[in-house]
Amino acid sequence: MAAQSTAKQVLLYQNTVTKPLFFLFITVASGIQYTFWSYLALEAFKDYQQKPPEKHSDKQKEEAESGSTQGTAKRALFESIKEKASSGKWRLGVTLLALTFGSLFAFTSVIYPRRTINKVMYSHSKQALEITTYTPLGGLTSKEVPCLSVWRKGSAQSSHVSLKVKGDIFYYLLGEKNGKFHNPKMFDMIIGTRR
């Protein structure tokens, strides 16, 4: 019975280049980036809470008045930038920016493998496609969807093709550079353009 069910499935596309270890590497690298940006955000936030604005001492004012005009202008500009950068708004901005960067790295490391296709199988008896993608830790996961719920951008002859599954937010990615279309005409016939 198992041999009959596999005989009714047709392999349309298979990724032959990308190895699962690549996605594990991306996840580890993104985890390191997330840790770095989170630590930077934490330190900026601690500084934001603890640091009162600096006041100039009389000695610094005397030094500024006694210096040359060019040196005084540069020093005044530097002090102005230093005061603005140590203000609460700037530190809070750095905190939020660091959290945003860290979150983007983490989000990308989870979404990119889940949207990169390893293989696409067509089941004639079910009129469905089995889409196999990667997991962030390098494994594989499959999803079966009806043919009418899938449409494509590009054809099997183009270098990049993306699939959209009804109900999913992002597109699935596949391309000629990363794999091989085993039945390009059948692929184009089964998976139509936007429905």
VMD Tcl script that draws the C-alpha trace (Angstrom):
set ca {
  {0.00 0.00 0.00}
  {2.86 2.39 0.80}
  {4.42 1.72 -2.61}
  {1.15 2.66 -4.33}
  {0.83 5.94 -2.41}
  {4.40 6.97 -3.27}
  {3.85 6.04 -6.91}
  {1.00 8.56 -7.11}
  {3.25 11.34 -5.83}
  {5.33 13.31 -8.33}
  {8.44 15.24 -7.33}
  {8.16 18.72 -8.85}
  {11.12 20.49 -7.23}
  {13.99 19.58 -4.93}
  {16.63 21.80 -3.35}
  {19.99 20.16 -4.02}
  {22.34 22.92 -2.88}
  {21.31 24.22 0.54}
  {22.27 21.95 3.41}
  {20.35 21.90 6.72}
  {23.56 22.75 8.60}
  {23.47 26.19 6.92}
  {20.23 27.04 8.75}
  {21.64 25.85 12.06}
  {24.59 28.20 11.48}
  {22.20 31.10 10.71}
  {20.25 30.39 13.90}
  {23.37 30.30 16.07}
  {24.77 33.48 14.48}
  {21.42 35.25 14.93}
  {21.27 34.10 18.54}
  {24.68 35.65 19.16}
  {23.55 38.87 17.46}
  {20.36 38.93 19.54}
  {22.38 38.47 22.74}
  {24.75 41.29 21.75}
  {21.96 43.75 20.88}
  {19.98 42.85 24.01}
  {23.05 43.41 26.18}
  {23.66 46.76 24.47}
  {20.02 47.74 25.09}
  {20.26 46.70 28.75}
  {23.42 48.73 29.32}
  {21.98 51.78 27.57}
  {18.82 51.51 29.64}
  {20.80 51.19 32.90}
  {22.82 54.26 31.93}
  {19.60 56.07 31.06}
  {18.21 55.43 34.53}
  {21.37 56.16 36.55}
  {23.17 59.01 34.83}
  {22.14 62.59 35.71}
  {23.19 65.28 33.22}
  {26.78 66.43 33.75}
  {27.48 69.96 35.00}
  {30.58 71.88 34.02}
  {32.99 72.76 36.79}
  {34.59 76.21 37.10}
  {37.94 74.71 36.08}
  {36.50 73.43 32.78}
  {34.96 76.86 32.08}
  {38.30 78.60 32.72}
  {40.10 76.15 30.42}
  {37.54 76.75 27.70}
  {37.90 80.55 28.01}
  {41.72 80.48 27.97}
  {42.04 78.22 24.87}
  {42.35 79.39 21.28}
  {39.20 80.26 19.36}
  {39.54 77.26 17.02}
  {40.20 74.89 19.92}
  {37.32 76.42 21.86}
  {34.91 75.95 18.96}
  {35.89 72.30 18.53}
  {35.68 71.70 22.26}
  {32.27 73.39 22.46}
  {30.98 71.27 19.58}
  {32.31 68.12 21.23}
  {30.75 69.08 24.58}
  {27.43 69.83 22.87}
  {27.39 66.41 21.18}
  {28.42 64.73 24.43}
  {25.59 66.44 26.36}
  {22.99 65.50 23.75}
  {24.20 61.90 23.58}
  {24.04 61.54 27.35}
  {20.50 62.92 27.56}
  {17.65 60.59 28.45}
  {16.00 60.76 25.01}
  {19.14 59.63 23.20}
  {19.81 56.77 25.61}
  {16.20 55.60 25.40}
  {16.48 55.83 21.60}
  {19.64 53.69 21.62}
  {17.87 51.17 23.86}
  {14.88 50.89 21.53}
  {17.07 50.76 18.42}
  {19.20 47.96 19.90}
  {16.10 45.97 20.86}
  {14.73 46.44 17.34}
  {17.94 45.18 15.70}
  {18.12 42.17 18.01}
  {14.49 41.30 17.38}
  {14.97 41.58 13.60}
  {17.89 39.14 13.71}
  {15.89 36.68 15.82}
  {12.80 37.01 13.59}
  {14.85 36.46 10.43}
  {16.57 33.37 11.82}
  {13.17 31.79 12.51}
  {11.28 32.85 9.37}
  {13.93 32.36 6.64}
  {14.42 28.58 7.12}
  {10.67 28.04 7.48}
  {10.12 29.73 4.10}
  {12.95 28.07 2.16}
  {11.61 25.06 0.30}
  {13.47 21.75 0.32}
  {11.07 19.94 -2.00}
  {7.60 20.11 -3.51}
  {5.65 16.89 -4.14}
  {2.34 16.62 -6.00}
  {-0.19 14.01 -4.87}
  {-2.53 13.21 -7.75}
  {-5.03 11.27 -5.60}
  {-5.44 14.11 -3.06}
  {-5.01 16.99 -5.54}
  {-2.61 18.48 -3.01}
  {0.97 19.65 -2.73}
  {3.35 18.56 -0.01}
  {5.74 21.43 0.70}
  {8.81 20.46 2.72}
  {10.75 23.30 4.35}
  {13.63 23.59 6.82}
  {13.47 24.28 10.55}
  {15.70 26.84 12.30}
  {17.79 24.02 13.80}
  {18.37 22.30 10.44}
  {15.61 19.71 10.39}
  {12.79 19.30 7.87}
  {9.06 19.86 8.22}
  {6.24 19.19 5.75}
  {2.92 20.82 5.08}
  {0.18 19.50 2.79}
  {-2.00 22.08 1.06}
  {-4.66 21.83 -1.65}
  {-3.48 22.84 -5.14}
  {-6.11 25.56 -5.36}
  {-4.66 27.26 -2.26}
  {-1.23 27.76 -3.84}
  {-0.13 30.23 -6.49}
  {3.27 31.30 -7.76}
  {5.26 34.30 -8.92}
  {7.54 33.35 -11.79}
  {7.72 30.12 -13.74}
  {9.93 27.05 -13.48}
  {12.12 28.51 -16.25}
  {12.87 31.71 -14.29}
  {15.75 31.92 -11.83}
  {13.60 32.67 -8.78}
  {10.12 31.43 -8.02}
  {8.07 32.21 -4.95}
  {4.98 30.35 -3.81}
  {2.13 31.88 -1.86}
  {-0.08 29.62 0.24}
  {-3.51 30.91 1.12}
  {-3.61 31.78 4.81}
  {0.17 32.20 5.22}
  {1.64 35.67 5.61}
  {4.97 35.25 3.80}
  {5.96 33.68 0.48}
  {7.88 30.40 0.19}
  {11.18 30.66 -1.70}
  {12.62 28.32 -4.30}
  {14.84 28.83 -7.31}
  {16.81 27.25 -10.11}
  {20.13 28.22 -8.47}
  {19.30 26.30 -5.26}
  {17.70 23.22 -6.72}
  {16.21 21.42 -9.66}
  {12.77 21.41 -11.22}
  {12.14 17.76 -12.10}
  {8.90 18.44 -13.99}
  {8.89 22.13 -14.98}
  {5.87 21.92 -17.31}
  {3.84 20.04 -14.72}
  {4.95 22.53 -12.04}
  {3.72 25.46 -14.16}
  {0.48 23.66 -15.00}
  {-0.38 22.58 -11.43}
  {0.69 25.69 -9.57}
  {-0.95 28.55 -11.41}
  {-0.47 32.25 -11.12}
  {-2.54 34.22 -8.61}
  {-6.05 32.83 -8.21}
}
mol new
graphics top color blue
foreach p $ca { graphics top sphere $p radius 0.5 }
foreach p [lrange $ca 0 end-1] q [lrange $ca 1 end] { graphics top cylinder $p $q radius 0.2 }
display resetview
